[in-house]
Amino acid sequence: MQKFIEYLYEAGKIIQTVDHLVYMTLPIVNDKRLLLKIIKETKTAVANCINSILQYEYLYKRVKLHSSPKTNFNTFVEKCAPKYKITPDEIKSIIELFEIVESHNQSPFEFVRGDKIVILSQNSTHKIITVEKAKEFIITSKNILRKAEDKILRKMF
């Protein structure tokens, strides 16, 4: 099976799981730390969608891939996003999601306050994760997956 199809399949499984976590499990368990897991997995799903698009475009020699993830992401934003009808708002949401996960990975400290998780960074700034924000990220990831599947799988089958 082609690598880009594997990325799409994996992204679909992850999105289905995080959707279940945020809409079914989280209200029952009511542990806001689950939001961190949801955000991380959503980032993985979005990264898989982006990788799938880049792999597909590379296969047909429409883009060049580099060893730098940032360069590949810029290629995605500039060359692939318009072709796949990924909106600037969705791009902003992707960047915000990636920044939150990166902040969490580098954060020395995070805590739960009410219905949100606050992630403190080393330079005393903070990021806040809420259930609503997690749902927005999931909706964005579903839209990107759907657009990628429509464009890639429609041409294959």
DSSP file (Angstrom, degrees, kcal/mol; ACC not computed):
  #  RESIDUE AA STRUCTURE BP1 BP2  ACC     N-H-->O    O-->H-N    N-H-->O    O-->H-N    TCO  KAPPA ALPHA  PHI   PSI    X-CA   Y-CA   Z-CA
    1    1 A M              0   0    0      0, 0.0     5,-0.0     0, 0.0     2,-0.0   0.000 360.0 360.0 360.0 143.1    0.0    0.0    0.0
    2    2 A Q     >  -     0   0    0      1,-0.1     4,-1.8     2,-0.0     3,-0.5  -0.314 360.0-122.8 -65.3 147.5    1.2    3.5   -0.8
    3    3 A K  H  > S+     0   0    0      1,-0.2     4,-2.3     2,-0.2     5,-0.2   0.869 110.0  55.9 -60.0 -39.9    2.6    5.5    2.1
    4    4 A F  H  > S+     0   0    0      1,-0.2     4,-1.8     2,-0.2    -1,-0.2   0.824 106.2  50.7 -67.1 -30.0    0.1    8.4    1.6
    5    5 A I  H  > S+     0   0    0     -3,-0.5     4,-2.7     2,-0.2    -1,-0.2   0.892 108.6  52.2 -72.1 -38.9   -2.8    6.0    1.9
    6    6 A E  H  X S+     0   0    0     -4,-1.8     4,-2.7     2,-0.2     5,-0.2   0.914 108.6  51.0 -61.1 -42.3   -1.4    4.6    5.1
    7    7 A Y  H  X S+     0   0    0     -4,-2.3     4,-2.5     2,-0.2    -1,-0.2   0.920 111.6  47.4 -60.8 -44.1   -1.1    8.2    6.5
    8    8 A L  H  X S+     0   0    0     -4,-1.8     4,-2.4     2,-0.2    -2,-0.2   0.919 112.5  49.0 -63.7 -43.5   -4.7    8.9    5.6
    9    9 A Y  H  X S+     0   0    0     -4,-2.7     4,-2.1     2,-0.2    -2,-0.2   0.931 113.0  46.8 -61.3 -46.9   -5.9    5.6    7.2
   10   10 A E  H  X S+     0   0    0     -4,-2.7     4,-2.4     1,-0.2    -1,-0.2   0.902 111.3  51.7 -63.6 -41.7   -4.0    6.3   10.4
   11   11 A A  H  X S+     0   0    0     -4,-2.5     4,-2.7    -5,-0.2     5,-0.2   0.909 108.5  51.9 -61.7 -41.9   -5.3    9.9   10.5
   12   12 A G  H  X S+     0   0    0     -4,-2.4     4,-2.1     1,-0.2    -1,-0.2   0.908 110.0  48.2 -61.6 -42.7   -8.8    8.6   10.2
   13   13 A K  H  X S+     0   0    0     -4,-2.1     4,-2.0     2,-0.2    -2,-0.2   0.924 113.2  47.4 -63.6 -44.3   -8.4    6.1   13.0
   14   14 A I  H  X S+     0   0    0     -4,-2.4     4,-2.8     1,-0.2     5,-0.3   0.920 111.2  50.4 -65.1 -43.5   -6.9    8.8   15.3
   15   15 A I  H  X S+     0   0    0     -4,-2.7     4,-2.2     1,-0.2    -1,-0.2   0.901 109.7  51.3 -62.9 -40.4   -9.6   11.3   14.5
   16   16 A Q  H  X S+     0   0    0     -4,-2.1     4,-1.8    -5,-0.2    -1,-0.2   0.901 112.0  47.8 -61.9 -40.6  -12.3    8.8   15.2
   17   17 A T  H  X S+     0   0    0     -4,-2.0     4,-2.5     2,-0.2    -2,-0.2   0.935 113.2  45.2 -66.7 -48.2  -10.7    8.0   18.6
   18   18 A V  H  X S+     0   0    0     -4,-2.8     4,-2.7     1,-0.2     5,-0.2   0.856 110.0  56.1 -68.5 -32.0  -10.2   11.6   19.7
   19   19 A D  H  X S+     0   0    0     -4,-2.2     4,-2.2    -5,-0.3     5,-0.3   0.930 110.3  45.3 -61.2 -44.6  -13.7   12.4   18.6
   20   20 A H  H  X>S+     0   0    0     -4,-1.8     4,-2.5     1,-0.2     5,-1.8   0.908 112.5  52.2 -64.3 -42.2  -15.0    9.6   20.9
   21   21 A L  I  <>S+     0   0    0     -4,-2.5     5,-3.2     3,-0.2    -2,-0.2   0.932 114.5  40.4 -60.4 -46.5  -12.8   10.8   23.7
   22   22 A V  I  <5S+     0   0    0     -4,-2.7    -1,-0.2     3,-0.2    -2,-0.2   0.860 125.2  33.8 -76.0 -34.4  -13.9   14.4   23.6
   23   23 A Y  I  <5S+     0   0    0     -4,-2.2    -2,-0.2    -5,-0.2    -3,-0.2   0.763 134.8  16.4 -94.1 -25.7  -17.6   13.8   23.1
   24   24 A M  I  X5S+     0   0    0     -4,-2.5     4,-0.8    -5,-0.3    -3,-0.2   0.808 127.4  37.3-112.6 -52.1  -18.2   10.5   25.0
   25   25 A T  I  ><S+     0   0    0     -5,-1.8     4,-3.1     1,-0.2     3,-0.5   0.931 110.3  56.0 -74.8 -47.2  -15.4    9.7   27.4
   26   26 A L  H  ><S+     0   0    0     -5,-3.2     4,-2.9     1,-0.2     5,-0.2   0.890 105.8  50.4 -57.6 -45.3  -14.5   13.2   28.7
   27   27 A P  H  4 S+     0   0    0      0, 0.0    -1,-0.2     0, 0.0    -2,-0.2   0.847 117.2  41.9 -62.9 -30.5  -18.0   14.1   30.0
   28   28 A I  H  < S+     0   0    0     -4,-0.8    -2,-0.2    -3,-0.5    -3,-0.1   0.937 123.7  34.7 -79.3 -49.1  -18.2   10.8   31.9
   29   29 A V  H  < S-     0   0    0     -4,-3.1    -3,-0.2    -5,-0.1    -1,-0.1   0.871  84.8-161.7 -74.2 -38.1  -14.7   10.7   33.3
   30   30 A N     <  +     0   0    0     -4,-2.9     2,-0.7    -5,-0.4    -4,-0.1   0.823  37.0 142.3  57.1  36.7  -14.5   14.5   33.8
   31   31 A D    >   -     0   0    0     -5,-0.2     3,-1.9     1,-0.1     4,-0.2  -0.922  38.7-161.2-106.2 107.6  -10.7   14.5   34.0
   32   32 A K  T >  S+     0   0    0     -2,-0.7     3,-1.8     1,-0.3     4,-0.4   0.685  83.5  75.2 -65.6 -18.3   -9.4   17.6   32.2
   33   33 A R  T >> S+     0   0    0      1,-0.3     3,-1.0     2,-0.2     4,-0.9   0.739  80.7  72.6 -65.4 -19.9   -5.9   16.1   31.9
   34   34 A L  H <> S+     0   0    0     -3,-1.9     4,-2.3     1,-0.2    -1,-0.3   0.770  82.4  71.5 -62.6 -24.5   -7.5   13.9   29.1
   35   35 A L  H <> S+     0   0    0     -3,-1.8     4,-2.8    -4,-0.2    -1,-0.2   0.866  91.5  56.6 -59.2 -36.7   -7.5   17.1   27.1
   36   36 A L  H <> S+     0   0    0     -3,-1.0     4,-2.4    -4,-0.4    -1,-0.2   0.927 108.4  46.0 -61.2 -44.6   -3.7   16.9   26.8
   37   37 A K  H  X S+     0   0    0     -4,-0.9     4,-2.5     2,-0.2     5,-0.2   0.905 112.8  50.8 -63.4 -42.2   -4.0   13.5   25.3
   38   38 A I  H  X S+     0   0    0     -4,-2.3     4,-2.3     2,-0.2    -2,-0.2   0.922 111.5  47.2 -62.5 -45.3   -6.7   14.6   22.9
   39   39 A I  H  X S+     0   0    0     -4,-2.8     4,-2.1     2,-0.2    -2,-0.2   0.920 112.8  48.7 -63.8 -45.1   -4.7   17.6   21.7
   40   40 A K  H  X S+     0   0    0     -4,-2.4     4,-1.9     1,-0.2    -2,-0.2   0.925 113.6  46.0 -61.8 -45.0   -1.5   15.6   21.2
   41   41 A E  H  X S+     0   0    0     -4,-2.5     4,-2.3     2,-0.2    -1,-0.2   0.867 110.0  53.8 -68.2 -35.8   -3.4   12.9   19.2
   42   42 A T  H  X S+     0   0    0     -4,-2.3     4,-2.5    -5,-0.2    -1,-0.2   0.900 107.6  51.6 -63.4 -39.8   -5.2   15.5   17.1
   43   43 A K  H  X S+     0   0    0     -4,-2.1     4,-2.7     1,-0.2    -2,-0.2   0.907 108.7  51.1 -61.6 -42.1   -1.9   17.0   16.2
   44   44 A T  H  X S+     0   0    0     -4,-1.9     4,-2.2     2,-0.2    -2,-0.2   0.908 110.0  49.7 -61.8 -42.1   -0.7   13.6   15.2
   45   45 A A  H  X S+     0   0    0     -4,-2.3     4,-2.1     2,-0.2    -2,-0.2   0.922 112.2  46.8 -63.6 -44.6   -3.7   13.1   13.0
   46   46 A V  H  X S+     0   0    0     -4,-2.5     4,-2.6     1,-0.2    -2,-0.2   0.913 111.3  51.8 -64.4 -42.0   -3.3   16.5   11.3
   47   47 A A  H  X S+     0   0    0     -4,-2.7     4,-2.8     1,-0.2    -1,-0.2   0.887 108.7  51.8 -61.1 -38.6    0.4   15.8   10.8
   48   48 A N  H  X S+     0   0    0     -4,-2.2     4,-2.4     2,-0.2    -1,-0.2   0.896 109.3  49.6 -64.6 -40.1   -0.5   12.5    9.1
   49   49 A C  H  X S+     0   0    0     -4,-2.1     4,-2.4     2,-0.2    -2,-0.2   0.935 112.8  46.8 -62.7 -46.0   -2.9   14.3    6.8
   50   50 A I  H  X S+     0   0    0     -4,-2.6     4,-2.7     1,-0.2    -2,-0.2   0.924 112.8  49.6 -62.1 -44.7   -0.2   16.9    5.9
   51   51 A N  H  X S+     0   0    0     -4,-2.8     4,-2.8     1,-0.2    -1,-0.2   0.884 109.3  52.5 -61.9 -38.5    2.3   14.1    5.3
   52   52 A S  H  X S+     0   0    0     -4,-2.4     4,-2.5     2,-0.2    -1,-0.2   0.934 110.9  46.3 -62.6 -46.5   -0.2   12.2    3.1
   53   53 A I  H  X S+     0   0    0     -4,-2.4     4,-2.6     1,-0.2     5,-0.2   0.933 114.4  47.7 -62.2 -45.9   -0.8   15.2    1.0
   54   54 A L  H  X S+     0   0    0     -4,-2.7     4,-2.5     1,-0.2    -2,-0.2   0.911 112.4  49.0 -63.1 -42.3    3.0   15.9    0.7
   55   55 A Q  H  X S+     0   0    0     -4,-2.8     4,-2.4     2,-0.2    -1,-0.2   0.913 112.3  48.8 -62.9 -42.5    3.8   12.3   -0.1
   56   56 A Y  H  X S+     0   0    0     -4,-2.5     4,-1.4     2,-0.2    -2,-0.2   0.932 113.8  45.1 -63.1 -46.6    1.1   12.2   -2.8
   57   57 A E  H  <>S+     0   0    0     -4,-2.6     5,-2.9     1,-0.2     6,-0.7   0.870 113.0  51.4 -66.5 -36.6    2.2   15.5   -4.4
   58   58 A Y  H ><5S+     0   0    0     -4,-2.5     3,-1.9    -5,-0.2    -1,-0.2   0.892 103.6  58.4 -66.2 -39.4    5.9   14.3   -4.2
   59   59 A L  H 3<5S+     0   0    0     -4,-2.4    -1,-0.2     1,-0.3    -2,-0.2   0.872 110.1  43.0 -57.9 -37.8    4.9   11.0   -5.9
   60   60 A Y  T 3<5S-     0   0    0     -4,-1.4    -1,-0.3    -5,-0.1    -2,-0.2   0.191 117.0-116.3 -95.9  16.0    3.6   13.0   -8.9
   61   61 A K  T < 5S+     0   0    0     -3,-1.9    -3,-0.2     2,-0.1    -2,-0.1   0.797  79.4 124.3  58.2  35.8    6.6   15.3   -8.8
   62   62 A R  S   <S+     0   0    0     -5,-2.9     2,-0.3     1,-0.2    -4,-0.2   0.646  75.1  23.7 -96.2 -18.2    4.6   18.5   -8.0
   63   63 A V  S    S-     0   0    0     -6,-0.7     2,-0.4    -9,-0.2    -1,-0.2  -0.952  72.4-128.7-139.5 161.0    6.6   19.3   -4.8
   64   64 A K        -     0   0    0     -2,-0.3     2,-0.3    -3,-0.1    11,-0.1  -0.914  21.9-142.2-108.5 140.0   10.1   18.6   -3.4
   65   65 A L        -     0   0    0     -2,-0.4     2,-0.3    -7,-0.1     7,-0.0  -0.759  15.6-164.1-100.9 149.6   10.4   17.2    0.1
   66   66 A H        -     0   0    0     -2,-0.3     6,-0.1     2,-0.3     0, 0.0  -0.758  33.5-113.3-124.6 169.6   13.2   18.2    2.5
   67   67 A S  S    S+     0   0    0     -2,-0.3     3,-0.1     4,-0.0    -1,-0.0   0.669  95.5  86.2 -77.8 -15.5   14.7   16.8    5.7
   68   68 A S     >  -     0   0    0      1,-0.2     4,-2.1     2,-0.0    -2,-0.3  -0.761  66.7-155.0 -89.5 121.3   13.4   19.9    7.6
   69   69 A P  H  > S+     0   0    0      0, 0.0     4,-2.5     0, 0.0     5,-0.2   0.861  96.0  55.6 -61.3 -34.8    9.8   19.5    8.8
   70   70 A K  H  > S+     0   0    0      2,-0.2     4,-2.3     1,-0.2     5,-0.1   0.904 107.6  47.9 -65.6 -40.7    9.4   23.3    8.8
   71   71 A T  H  > S+     0   0    0      2,-0.2     4,-2.2     1,-0.2    -1,-0.2   0.909 112.5  49.3 -65.4 -41.9   10.4   23.6    5.2
   72   72 A N  H  X S+     0   0    0     -4,-2.1     4,-2.4     2,-0.2    -2,-0.2   0.886 109.7  51.6 -64.4 -38.3    8.0   20.8    4.3
   73   73 A F  H  X S+     0   0    0     -4,-2.5     4,-2.7     2,-0.2    -2,-0.2   0.913 109.0  50.4 -65.5 -41.0    5.2   22.6    6.2
   74   74 A N  H  X S+     0   0    0     -4,-2.3     4,-2.7     2,-0.2     5,-0.3   0.894 109.5  51.2 -62.6 -38.9    5.9   25.8    4.3
   75   75 A T  H  X>S+     0   0    0     -4,-2.2     4,-2.8     2,-0.2     5,-1.0   0.915 110.3  50.1 -61.3 -43.1    5.7   23.8    1.1
   76   76 A F  I  X>S+     0   0    0     -4,-2.4     5,-3.0     3,-0.2     4,-0.9   0.942 113.4  44.9 -59.4 -48.9    2.4   22.4    2.2
   77   77 A V  I  <5S+     0   0    0     -4,-2.7    -2,-0.2     3,-0.2    -1,-0.2   0.916 121.3  37.4 -63.9 -44.4    1.0   25.9    3.1
   78   78 A E  I  <5S+     0   0    0     -4,-2.7    -2,-0.2    -5,-0.2    -1,-0.2   0.898 132.8  16.9 -78.4 -41.7    2.2   27.5   -0.1
   79   79 A K  I  <5S+     0   0    0     -4,-2.8     4,-0.5    -5,-0.3    -3,-0.2   0.807 129.6  34.3-105.3 -35.0    1.7   24.9   -2.8
   80   80 A C  I  X<S+     0   0    0     -5,-1.0     4,-2.1    -4,-0.9     5,-0.2   0.875 103.6  64.5 -95.0 -40.4   -0.7   22.2   -1.4
   81   81 A A  T  4XS+     0   0    0     -5,-3.0     5,-2.8     1,-0.2     4,-0.3   0.900 104.6  46.3 -56.2 -46.5   -3.2   24.0    0.8
   82   82 A P  T >45S+     0   0    0      0, 0.0     3,-1.1     0, 0.0    -1,-0.2   0.913 112.3  51.7 -62.7 -38.8   -4.7   26.1   -2.0
   83   83 A K  T 345S+     0   0    0     -4,-0.5    -2,-0.2     1,-0.3    -3,-0.1   0.845 113.7  43.5 -64.7 -34.2   -5.0   23.1   -4.3
   84   84 A Y  T 3<5S-     0   0    0     -4,-2.1    -1,-0.3     2,-0.1    -3,-0.1   0.302 114.4-116.9 -95.4   8.5   -6.7   21.0   -1.5
   85   85 A K  T < 5 +     0   0    0     -3,-1.1     2,-0.6    -4,-0.3    -4,-0.1   0.835  55.3 162.3  59.5  36.8   -9.0   24.0   -0.6
   86   86 A I      < -     0   0    0     -5,-2.8    -1,-0.2    -6,-0.2    -2,-0.1  -0.801  34.2-132.4 -87.2 120.2   -7.6   24.2    2.9
   87   87 A T     >  -     0   0    0     -2,-0.6     4,-2.0    -3,-0.1     5,-0.1  -0.209  14.6-113.9 -75.9 160.0   -8.5   27.7    4.1
   88   88 A P  H  > S+     0   0    0      0, 0.0     4,-2.5     0, 0.0     5,-0.2   0.849 118.8  56.7 -59.1 -34.2   -6.3   30.3    5.8
   89   89 A D  H  > S+     0   0    0      2,-0.2     4,-2.2     1,-0.2     5,-0.1   0.896 106.4  48.9 -64.5 -39.1   -8.4   29.8    9.0
   90   90 A E  H  > S+     0   0    0      2,-0.2     4,-2.3     1,-0.2    -1,-0.2   0.879 109.9  51.8 -67.0 -37.1   -7.6   26.1    8.9
   91   91 A I  H  X S+     0   0    0     -4,-2.0     4,-2.6     2,-0.2    -2,-0.2   0.924 109.7  49.4 -63.3 -44.2   -3.9   26.8    8.5
   92   92 A K  H  X S+     0   0    0     -4,-2.5     4,-2.5     1,-0.2    -2,-0.2   0.900 110.7  50.5 -60.6 -41.0   -4.0   29.2   11.5
   93   93 A S  H  X S+     0   0    0     -4,-2.2     4,-2.5     2,-0.2    -1,-0.2   0.894 109.8  50.1 -64.6 -40.8   -5.8   26.5   13.5
   94   94 A I  H  X S+     0   0    0     -4,-2.3     4,-2.7     2,-0.2    -2,-0.2   0.938 111.6  47.9 -61.9 -47.1   -3.1   23.9   12.5
   95   95 A I  H  X S+     0   0    0     -4,-2.6     4,-2.4     1,-0.2    -2,-0.2   0.909 112.1  49.5 -62.1 -42.6   -0.3   26.3   13.5
   96   96 A E  H  X S+     0   0    0     -4,-2.5     4,-2.4     2,-0.2    -1,-0.2   0.918 111.0  50.0 -62.4 -43.4   -2.0   27.0   16.8
   97   97 A L  H  X S+     0   0    0     -4,-2.5     4,-2.2     1,-0.2    -2,-0.2   0.934 111.6  47.7 -60.1 -47.6   -2.4   23.3   17.5
   98   98 A F  H  X S+     0   0    0     -4,-2.7     4,-2.3     1,-0.2    -1,-0.2   0.887 111.6  51.1 -62.0 -39.3    1.2   22.6   16.7
   99   99 A E  H  X S+     0   0    0     -4,-2.4     4,-2.7     2,-0.2    -1,-0.2   0.898 109.0  50.7 -65.7 -40.6    2.3   25.5   19.0
  100  100 A I  H  X S+     0   0    0     -4,-2.4     4,-2.4     2,-0.2    -2,-0.2   0.932 112.3  46.1 -63.4 -45.4    0.2   24.3   21.9
  101  101 A V  H  X S+     0   0    0     -4,-2.2     4,-2.4     2,-0.2    -2,-0.2   0.906 113.2  49.8 -65.2 -40.3    1.6   20.8   21.6
  102  102 A E  H  X S+     0   0    0     -4,-2.3     4,-1.8     2,-0.2    -2,-0.2   0.905 110.2  50.9 -64.1 -40.9    5.2   22.2   21.4
  103  103 A S  H  X S+     0   0    0     -4,-2.7     4,-1.1     1,-0.2    -2,-0.2   0.910 110.7  49.2 -61.1 -42.1    4.5   24.4   24.4
  104  104 A H  H  < S+     0   0    0     -4,-2.4     3,-0.4     1,-0.2    -2,-0.2   0.914 109.4  51.7 -63.8 -42.7    3.3   21.3   26.3
  105  105 A N  H  < S+     0   0    0     -4,-2.4    -1,-0.2     1,-0.2    -2,-0.2   0.843 119.2  35.9 -64.1 -33.1    6.4   19.3   25.3
  106  106 A Q  H  < S+     0   0    0     -4,-1.8    -1,-0.2    -5,-0.2    -2,-0.2   0.498  93.3 115.8 -96.5  -5.2    8.7   22.0   26.5
  107  107 A S     <  -     0   0    0     -4,-1.1    14,-0.2    -3,-0.4     3,-0.1  -0.416  50.0-161.2 -72.9 133.9    6.7   23.1   29.5
  108  108 A P  S    S+     0   0    0      0, 0.0     2,-0.3     0, 0.0    -1,-0.1   0.666  78.4  20.1 -80.5 -15.7    8.1   22.7   33.0
  109  109 A F  E     +A  120   0A   0     11,-0.8    11,-2.4     2,-0.0     2,-0.3  -0.988  56.0 170.5-158.3 138.3    4.6   23.0   34.5
  110  110 A E  E     -A  119   0A   0     -2,-0.3     2,-0.3     9,-0.2     9,-0.2  -0.984  11.6-178.0-144.6 153.0    0.9   22.7   33.7
  111  111 A F  E     -A  118   0A   0      7,-2.2     7,-3.1    -2,-0.3     2,-0.5  -0.977  28.2-111.0-149.8 161.3   -2.2   22.7   35.9
  112  112 A V  E     +A  117   0A   0     -2,-0.3     2,-0.4     5,-0.2     5,-0.2  -0.806  28.7 179.1 -95.1 130.3   -6.0   22.3   35.8
  113  113 A R  E >   -A  116   0A   0      3,-2.8     3,-1.6    -2,-0.5     2,-0.3  -0.914  61.5 -54.8-131.8 106.7   -8.0   25.4   36.6
  114  114 A G  T 3  S-     0   0    0     -2,-0.4   -82,-0.1     1,-0.2    -2,-0.0  -0.486 121.6 -14.1  65.5-122.2  -11.7   24.9   36.4
  115  115 A D  T 3  S+     0   0    0     -2,-0.3    16,-0.6    -3,-0.1     2,-0.3   0.190 126.4  68.9 -97.7  15.0  -12.6   23.5   33.0
  116  116 A K  E <   -AB 113 130A   0     -3,-1.6    -3,-2.8    14,-0.1     2,-0.5  -0.894  69.6-130.7-134.3 162.5   -9.3   24.3   31.3
  117  117 A I  E     -AB 112 129A   0     12,-2.6    12,-2.9    -2,-0.3     2,-0.5  -0.947  19.5-153.3-111.0 132.3   -5.7   23.3   31.4
  118  118 A V  E     -AB 111 128A   0     -7,-3.1    -7,-2.2    -2,-0.5     2,-0.6  -0.923   4.9-161.4-107.8 125.6   -3.0   26.0   31.7
  119  119 A I  E     -AB 110 127A   0      8,-3.2     8,-2.2    -2,-0.5     2,-0.4  -0.934   7.6-156.4-108.4 118.2    0.4   25.3   30.2
  120  120 A L  E     -AB 109 126A   0    -11,-2.4   -11,-0.8    -2,-0.6     6,-0.2  -0.750   6.4-152.3 -93.8 140.4    3.2   27.5   31.5
  121  121 A S    >   -     0   0    0      4,-2.7     3,-1.4    -2,-0.4   -14,-0.1  -0.563  31.4-102.0-103.7 174.2    6.3   28.0   29.4
  122  122 A Q  T 3  S+     0   0    0      1,-0.3    -1,-0.1    -2,-0.2   -15,-0.0   0.743 120.3  56.5 -69.9 -23.0    9.8   28.8   30.6
  123  123 A N  T 3  S-     0   0    0      2,-0.1    -1,-0.3     1,-0.0     3,-0.1   0.089 120.7-105.3 -96.7  24.5    9.5   32.5   29.6
  124  124 A S  S <  S+     0   0    0     -3,-1.4     2,-0.2     1,-0.2    -2,-0.1   0.574  81.0 126.0  67.2  14.4    6.4   32.8   31.8
  125  125 A T        -     0   0    0      2,-0.0    -4,-2.7     0, 0.0     2,-0.3  -0.550  45.0-150.3 -89.5 168.7    3.8   32.9   29.0
  126  126 A H  E     -B  120   0A   0     -6,-0.2     2,-0.4    -2,-0.2    -6,-0.2  -0.978  14.2-151.6-142.3 154.3    1.0   30.5   29.0
  127  127 A K  E     -B  119   0A   0     -8,-2.2    -8,-3.2    -2,-0.3     2,-0.5  -0.956  17.0-148.4-120.6 142.5   -1.4   28.6   26.7
  128  128 A I  E     -B  118   0A   0     -2,-0.4     2,-0.5   -10,-0.2   -10,-0.2  -0.947   6.2-162.7-117.8 131.3   -4.9   27.6   27.7
  129  129 A I  E     +B  117   0A   0    -12,-2.9   -12,-2.6    -2,-0.5     2,-0.3  -0.953  13.4 176.7-112.5 126.4   -6.6   24.4   26.5
  130  130 A T  E  >  -B  116   0A   0     -2,-0.5     4,-2.2   -14,-0.2     5,-0.2  -0.795  43.5-111.1-119.6 166.8  -10.4   24.2   26.9
  131  131 A V  H  > S+     0   0    0    -16,-0.6     4,-2.3    -2,-0.3     5,-0.2   0.900 120.1  53.5 -62.4 -40.2  -12.9   21.5   25.8
  132  132 A E  H  > S+     0   0    0      1,-0.2     4,-2.2     2,-0.2    -1,-0.2   0.901 108.0  49.4 -62.5 -41.1  -14.2   23.9   23.2
  133  133 A K  H  > S+     0   0    0      2,-0.2     4,-2.3     1,-0.2    -1,-0.2   0.910 109.8  51.3 -64.6 -42.1  -10.8   24.5   21.8
  134  134 A A  H  X S+     0   0    0     -4,-2.2     4,-2.1     1,-0.2    -2,-0.2   0.905 109.6  50.6 -61.1 -41.3  -10.1   20.8   21.6
  135  135 A K  H  X S+     0   0    0     -4,-2.3     4,-2.4     2,-0.2    -1,-0.2   0.889 108.2  52.6 -64.2 -39.3  -13.5   20.4   19.7
  136  136 A E  H  X S+     0   0    0     -4,-2.2     4,-2.5     1,-0.2    -2,-0.2   0.922 109.3  49.2 -60.9 -44.0  -12.5   23.1   17.2
  137  137 A F  H  X S+     0   0    0     -4,-2.3     4,-2.5     1,-0.2    -2,-0.2   0.887 110.4  50.7 -63.4 -38.6   -9.2   21.3   16.5
  138  138 A I  H  X S+     0   0    0     -4,-2.1     4,-2.4     2,-0.2    -1,-0.2   0.911 109.7  49.9 -65.8 -42.1  -11.0   18.1   16.0
  139  139 A I  H  X S+     0   0    0     -4,-2.4     4,-2.3     2,-0.2    -2,-0.2   0.923 111.5  49.1 -61.9 -43.4  -13.4   19.7   13.5
  140  140 A T  H  X S+     0   0    0     -4,-2.5     4,-2.5     1,-0.2    -2,-0.2   0.923 110.8  50.0 -60.7 -44.2  -10.5   21.2   11.7
  141  141 A S  H  X S+     0   0    0     -4,-2.5     4,-2.4     1,-0.2    -2,-0.2   0.884 109.7  51.0 -64.7 -37.1   -8.7   17.9   11.5
  142  142 A K  H  X S+     0   0    0     -4,-2.4     4,-2.6     2,-0.2    -1,-0.2   0.913 110.4  49.6 -63.8 -42.3  -11.9   16.2   10.2
  143  143 A N  H  X S+     0   0    0     -4,-2.3     4,-2.4     2,-0.2    -2,-0.2   0.918 112.1  47.0 -63.5 -43.3  -12.2   18.9    7.5
  144  144 A I  H  X S+     0   0    0     -4,-2.5     4,-2.5     2,-0.2     5,-0.2   0.915 112.8  49.5 -65.9 -42.4   -8.5   18.5    6.4
  145  145 A L  H  X S+     0   0    0     -4,-2.4     4,-2.9    -5,-0.2     5,-0.2   0.927 111.6  49.1 -60.9 -45.0   -8.9   14.7    6.4
  146  146 A R  H  X S+     0   0    0     -4,-2.6     4,-2.7     1,-0.2    -2,-0.2   0.910 112.3  47.7 -61.9 -43.1  -12.0   14.9    4.3
  147  147 A K  H  X S+     0   0    0     -4,-2.4     4,-2.1     2,-0.2     5,-0.2   0.902 113.4  47.9 -65.7 -40.6  -10.4   17.3    1.8
  148  148 A A  H  X S+     0   0    0     -4,-2.5     4,-2.9     2,-0.2     5,-0.4   0.935 113.7  47.0 -65.5 -45.5   -7.3   15.1    1.5
  149  149 A E  H  X>S+     0   0    0     -4,-2.9     4,-1.7     1,-0.2     5,-0.9   0.916 111.0  52.5 -62.6 -43.0   -9.4   12.0    1.0
  150  150 A D  H  X5S+     0   0    0     -4,-2.7     4,-0.7    -5,-0.2    -1,-0.2   0.927 117.1  37.3 -58.7 -45.7  -11.6   13.7   -1.6
  151  151 A K  H  X5S+     0   0    0     -4,-2.1     4,-0.8    -5,-0.2    -2,-0.2   0.920 126.1  34.5 -75.0 -44.5   -8.7   14.8   -3.7
  152  152 A I  H  X5S+     0   0    0     -4,-2.9     4,-1.0    -5,-0.2     3,-0.3   0.958 122.3  39.6 -80.0 -52.3   -6.4   11.8   -3.3
  153  153 A L  H  X5S+     0   0    0     -4,-1.7     4,-2.4    -5,-0.4    -3,-0.2   0.819 109.1  60.9 -73.3 -29.7   -8.7    8.8   -3.2
  154  154 A R  H  <<S+     0   0    0     -5,-0.9    -1,-0.2    -4,-0.7    -2,-0.2   0.885 107.7  45.9 -62.3 -37.5  -11.1   10.2   -5.8
  155  155 A K  H  < S+     0   0    0     -4,-0.8    -1,-0.2    -3,-0.3    -2,-0.2   0.754 114.5  48.6 -77.3 -22.7   -8.3   10.1   -8.3
  156  156 A M  H  <        0   0    0     -4,-1.0    -2,-0.2     1,-0.1    -1,-0.2   0.862 360.0 360.0 -85.1 -37.1   -7.1    6.7   -7.3
  157  157 A F     <        0   0    0     -4,-2.4    -2,-0.2     0, 0.0    -3,-0.2   0.432 360.0 360.0-114.1 360.0  -10.4    4.8   -7.4
